[in-house]
Amino acid sequence: MSSDSTDRPDTRLIHVGRAPEKYAGAVNIPPFRASTILFPTLEALETYDPALRSVRYGRTGNPSSHAFEAAMTELEGGHGAVSYASGLQAITSALLAFLKAGDHLLMVDTTYGPTRTFCDGILARAGVVTEYFDPAIGAEITSLIRPETALIFLESPGSQTFELQDVPAIATAARQAGIVTMIDNTWAAGVLFKPLAHGVDISIQSATKYVGGHADASLGVAVAATQAHWLRLKKTAIELGATASADELFLGLRGLRTLTTRLPRHQETGLALARWLQQQPEVTRLRHPALPGSPGHELWQRDFSGACGLFAFEMRKVPPAALAAMVNGMRLFGMGYSWGGFESLILPCDPTRIRTATPWQGDQLIRIHAGLEDPADLLADLDAAFTRLRKAL
């Protein structure tokens, strides 16, 4: 079984990376659990080449990782992929692959909190200078580029507050200056936005989220547009011992097959919740890229093919006890730090701690992940939450 270039994207995503004929007809490649790999001859032992995607040692690549990486390469439209134990490991390993002491890193101010922690901690101690920039800077990024600028990192939309960046403009400016670009593309899941087609060099995802889709795996991936960038990612991952387990890779592949079926339901439910929230008197602003008035909505219209189920809203600040009364009694929405699974989540956030270039001046921020439950039941749960809030004030 195989797909070819004449198949449509959804069909290719179902079939890429599969080889039933090699595994007793199994539809999914079984988890390939192995550390030691035996070689028949000295010549075979000594001819390992990462570019050939051969198997040398369990940590450096195996049928499970090769299959997942082939599928993610197809999804993102790149040259090759590298898998990792988490989305954060994908980010940190990719940054280390392209940065050294004395380099200048331009990092979007709305980046994922742990990414900022890594920049301000390990990278700073290694002699890399990180400068955070306004996500709305667009082509004006050129004003921040220095001779020692080695990398520009994007995340669009940004964590918690969902501002979008003008990715093509920034990628063009970077390419003209000979600077590598990376993006955290987890929100779009490799489906709703294609960074590599817009000039970005490396697209990174926490496959823990929508790719896995079932809140039971920890997995990351970086997809490079070129052979040279892919080899640099791969060699650095080997040097760092960064690798994903066979079981997590199996779960990632399993989730990937239904990704484009699940995402429209997440989008539909998320928009229904967001539009209902817009009507609540306590809500002062929606931060959903697909809704007019949200930061970067015009960029979303231009560059994206859809939305996922993750967004946020602002509401008037209330006493801590009232906020607790609102969120503590949720029947269907859980409180947790991940997203992208089948379940709905609600999470009060404070972006103040993770913004420096563009200080947060908004109201109380609450992030929502719209899962796969019936939207009417989720709306009833939110309605009950606002009723509790009003009674507590």
C-alpha positions in Angstrom: 0.0 0.0 0.0 1.3 3.4 -0.9 0.3 6.9 -2.0 1.7 9.1 -4.7 1.7 12.7 -5.7 -1.7 12.5 -7.4 -3.4 11.7 -4.1 -5.0 14.5 -2.1 -3.4 15.5 1.2 -5.8 13.6 3.5 -5.2 10.4 1.5 -1.4 10.8 1.6 -1.5 11.4 5.3 -3.3 8.1 5.9 -0.8 6.0 3.9 2.6 7.7 4.3 5.1 5.9 6.6 3.2 2.6 6.5 4.6 -0.8 5.3 2.1 -3.6 6.1 4.1 -6.0 4.0 7.1 -5.7 6.3 5.1 -6.3 9.5 2.9 -9.3 8.9 0.2 -7.1 7.3 -0.2 -4.9 10.4 -2.0 -1.7 9.4 0.1 0.3 11.9 3.8 -0.3 12.3 4.2 -2.0 15.7 6.4 -0.1 18.3 10.0 -0.9 17.5 11.6 -1.4 20.9 15.3 -1.9 20.6 18.6 -0.6 21.8 21.3 -2.9 20.4 21.3 -3.5 16.7 23.5 -6.3 15.3 25.5 -6.0 12.1 26.5 -9.0 10.0 29.9 -7.6 9.0 32.5 -5.0 10.0 31.8 -3.2 6.7 28.1 -2.9 7.6 29.0 -1.7 11.1 31.2 1.1 9.8 29.0 2.5 7.0 26.3 4.2 9.1 25.2 7.5 7.6 22.3 9.5 9.1 21.3 10.7 5.7 20.5 7.1 4.7 18.1 6.7 7.6 19.7 3.4 8.4 19.4 1.7 11.8 22.6 1.7 13.9 21.4 2.0 17.5 18.0 2.3 19.0 18.5 5.9 20.0 19.7 7.1 16.6 16.7 6.0 14.6 14.5 2.9 14.0 11.5 1.9 11.9 9.1 3.6 14.4 10.9 7.0 14.2 11.5 6.7 10.5 7.8 6.1 9.8 6.7 9.0 12.1 9.3 11.3 10.6 8.3 10.4 7.0 4.6 11.1 7.8 5.4 14.5 9.5 7.7 15.4 6.6 4.8 14.8 4.2 2.4 16.8 6.5 4.6 19.9 6.7 5.9 19.7 3.1 9.6 19.5 4.1 12.8 17.5 3.2 13.1 15.6 6.5 12.1 15.4 10.1 13.6 14.6 13.5 11.5 13.2 16.4 12.0 14.0 20.0 10.7 13.1 23.5 8.6 16.3 23.8 7.7 19.5 22.0 10.1 21.4 24.3 12.9 19.0 23.5 12.3 19.6 19.8 12.6 23.4 20.4 15.6 23.3 22.7 17.5 20.7 20.5 16.8 22.7 17.4 18.0 26.0 19.0 21.2 24.3 20.1 21.8 22.9 16.6 22.0 26.4 15.2 23.3 28.6 18.0 26.7 29.1 19.6 28.4 31.4 22.1 28.3 35.0 20.9 25.3 34.5 18.7 22.2 36.8 18.8 18.8 35.2 18.9 15.6 37.1 18.0 12.7 35.4 19.8 9.1 36.4 19.5 7.8 37.9 22.8 4.7 35.6 22.8 6.7 32.4 22.8 5.8 29.4 24.9 6.9 30.0 28.5 9.3 27.1 28.8 11.0 28.2 25.5 11.6 31.6 27.2 13.0 29.8 30.3 15.4 27.9 28.1 16.6 31.1 26.4 17.0 33.0 29.7 18.7 30.0 31.4 20.8 27.5 29.4 21.3 29.6 26.3 22.3 32.7 28.3 24.8 30.6 30.3 26.1 29.3 27.0 26.8 32.8 25.8 23.8 33.3 23.4 22.1 36.7 23.7 18.3 36.5 23.3 16.3 39.6 22.3 12.5 39.4 22.4 10.5 41.2 19.8 7.0 42.5 19.3 5.0 39.8 17.5 3.4 42.6 15.3 6.8 43.8 14.0 6.5 42.2 10.6 9.1 43.3 8.0 10.5 45.9 10.5 12.3 42.9 12.0 15.2 44.2 9.9 15.8 47.0 12.5 16.7 44.4 15.1 19.1 42.3 13.0 22.7 42.5 14.0 25.8 41.1 12.3 25.8 38.3 15.0 22.1 37.5 14.6 22.0 33.8 13.8 18.3 32.8 14.2 14.8 34.2 14.3 12.2 32.1 16.2 8.4 32.6 15.6 5.3 31.2 17.2 2.1 32.1 15.3 -0.3 32.5 16.9 1.5 33.1 20.2 1.1 31.3 23.4 -1.8 32.4 25.7 -2.5 35.7 23.9 -2.8 34.4 20.3 -1.2 37.3 18.4 -0.1 36.3 14.8 3.1 37.2 13.1 3.6 38.2 9.5 5.6 35.0 8.9 6.3 35.5 5.2 7.6 39.1 5.8 9.9 38.0 8.6 11.1 34.9 6.7 11.9 37.0 3.7 13.9 39.5 5.8 15.7 36.6 7.5 16.6 34.9 4.2 17.9 38.1 2.7 20.2 38.4 5.8 21.3 34.8 5.7 19.5 34.0 9.0 17.8 30.7 9.9 14.2 30.9 10.8 12.2 28.5 13.0 8.6 28.4 14.1 6.5 26.7 16.7 3.7 25.5 14.5 1.8 23.5 17.1 -1.5 25.5 17.0 -1.8 24.8 13.3 -0.8 21.2 13.7 1.0 21.2 10.3 -2.5 21.3 8.6 -3.9 24.8 9.0 -0.7 26.7 8.2 2.4 25.6 6.1 5.4 27.6 7.4 7.9 26.0 5.0 5.8 27.0 2.0 6.0 30.6 3.4 9.8 30.7 3.6 10.5 29.3 7.1 13.5 27.0 7.4 12.3 24.7 10.2 8.8 24.0 11.5 8.5 22.5 15.0 5.5 20.9 16.7 4.6 19.5 20.1 3.1 16.4 18.7 1.8 15.8 22.2 -1.0 18.1 21.2 -3.2 17.7 18.1 -1.0 15.1 16.3 -1.2 12.7 19.3 -4.7 13.9 19.9 -5.5 11.7 22.9 -3.7 13.4 25.8 -1.7 10.2 26.4 1.7 10.8 24.7 4.7 13.1 24.9 6.3 13.7 21.5 8.0 16.4 19.5 9.1 16.9 15.9 11.1 19.3 13.8 10.7 19.4 10.0 13.4 21.0 7.9 13.0 22.4 4.4 16.4 21.4 3.2 18.9 18.5 3.5 21.5 20.6 5.1 19.2 21.9 7.9 17.8 18.4 8.5 21.3 16.9 8.9 22.2 19.6 11.4 19.1 18.8 13.4 19.7 15.1 13.3 23.4 15.2 14.2 22.6 17.5 17.2 19.8 15.2 18.4 22.3 12.3 18.3 24.9 14.3 20.2 22.3 15.3 22.8 20.8 11.9 23.1 17.4 13.5 22.2 15.0 10.7 21.1 11.4 9.6 21.3 10.3 6.3 22.7 8.9 3.6 20.4 5.6 3.7 22.2 5.2 7.5 21.9 6.0 7.3 18.2 3.4 4.6 17.8 0.8 6.8 19.5 1.9 9.8 17.4 1.4 7.8 14.2 -1.9 6.5 15.3 -3.2 10.0 16.1 -1.8 11.4 12.9 -4.1 9.2 10.8 -7.2 11.0 12.2 -5.8 14.5 12.5 -7.5 16.1 9.6 -10.8 14.5 10.7 -10.6 15.8 14.2 -9.4 19.4 13.5 -12.7 20.6 11.9 -14.7 19.5 14.9 -12.3 21.3 17.2 -12.6 24.4 15.0 -16.4 24.2 14.9 -16.8 23.8 18.6 -14.2 26.4 19.4 -16.0 29.0 17.3 -19.3 28.2 18.9 -17.9 28.7 22.3 -16.1 31.9 21.4 -19.2 33.4 19.8 -21.2 32.6 22.9 -18.5 34.1 25.1 -18.6 37.3 23.1 -22.2 37.8 24.3 -21.4 37.6 28.0 -21.2 41.0 29.7 -18.2 40.1 31.7 -16.1 39.3 28.6 -14.1 42.3 27.3 -12.2 40.7 24.4 -12.0 37.4 22.4 -8.5 36.2 21.4 -9.5 33.8 18.7 -7.5 34.3 15.4 -10.5 33.4 13.3 -12.8 36.1 14.7 -12.7 39.7 13.5 -11.2 42.0 16.1 -8.8 39.4 17.4 -5.1 40.4 17.1 -3.8 39.3 13.7 -7.1 38.2 12.3 -6.2 39.7 8.9 -3.0 37.6 8.8 -5.0 34.5 9.8 -7.4 35.2 6.9 -4.5 35.5 4.5 -2.2 32.7 5.6 -4.3 30.0 7.4 -6.8 27.5 6.0 -8.7 27.1 9.3 -8.5 27.2 13.1 -8.1 24.7 15.9 -9.9 24.6 19.2 -7.5 26.7 21.3 -8.2 30.3 22.0 -8.6 32.7 24.9 -10.8 35.4 26.2 -10.4 38.4 28.5 -12.9 39.4 31.2 -13.1 42.0 33.8 -10.8 41.3 36.7 -12.6 39.8 39.7 -11.5 38.8 43.2 -9.5 35.5 43.4 -12.4 33.8 45.3 -14.9 34.7 42.5 -12.5 33.4 39.8 -12.1 30.2 41.8 -15.9 29.8 42.1 -16.1 30.1 38.4 -13.6 27.5 37.4 -13.6 25.1 40.3 -17.0 23.7 39.6 -16.6 22.8 35.9 -18.3 19.6 35.1 -16.8 18.9 31.6 -13.9 21.4 31.3 -10.8 20.2 33.1 -8.0 22.4 34.4 -4.6 21.4 32.9 -1.6 22.8 31.1 -1.8 20.8 27.9 -4.2 20.9 25.0 -5.0 19.3 21.7 -6.6 16.2 23.1 -10.2 15.0 22.8 -11.1 16.7 26.1 -12.0 20.3 26.8 -9.8 22.4 29.1 -10.1 25.8 30.9 -7.1 27.6 32.3 -6.8 31.1 33.9 -3.5 32.7 32.7 -1.3 35.6 33.6 0.9 36.6 30.6 2.6 39.3 32.7 5.3 36.9 33.7 6.2 35.8 30.2 6.2 39.2 28.3 9.1 41.7 28.2 9.2 43.4 24.8 5.4 44.1 24.8 4.1 44.2 28.4 0.7 42.6 29.0 -1.9 45.2 29.8 -5.1 43.2 29.3 -7.8 42.0 31.6 -8.1 38.6 33.3 -7.1 36.1 30.6 -8.7 32.6 30.4 -7.6 30.0 27.9 -10.0 27.5 26.4 -9.4 24.3 24.6 -12.5 23.1 22.8 -12.5 19.3 22.8 -14.7 16.8 21.0 -17.7 16.8 23.4 -21.1 18.0 22.2 -20.9 21.8 21.9 -24.3 22.2 23.6 -23.0 20.4 26.7 -19.9 22.5 26.8 -22.0 25.7 26.5 -24.1 24.6 29.4 -21.0 24.0 31.5 -19.7 27.5 30.6 -23.1 29.0 31.4 -23.1 27.4 34.8 -19.6 28.8 35.4 -20.7 32.3 34.7 -23.7 31.9 36.9 -21.3 30.9 39.8 -19.1 33.9 39.0 -22.0 36.3 39.2 -23.3 34.8 42.5 -19.8 35.2 44.0 -19.5 38.9 43.2 
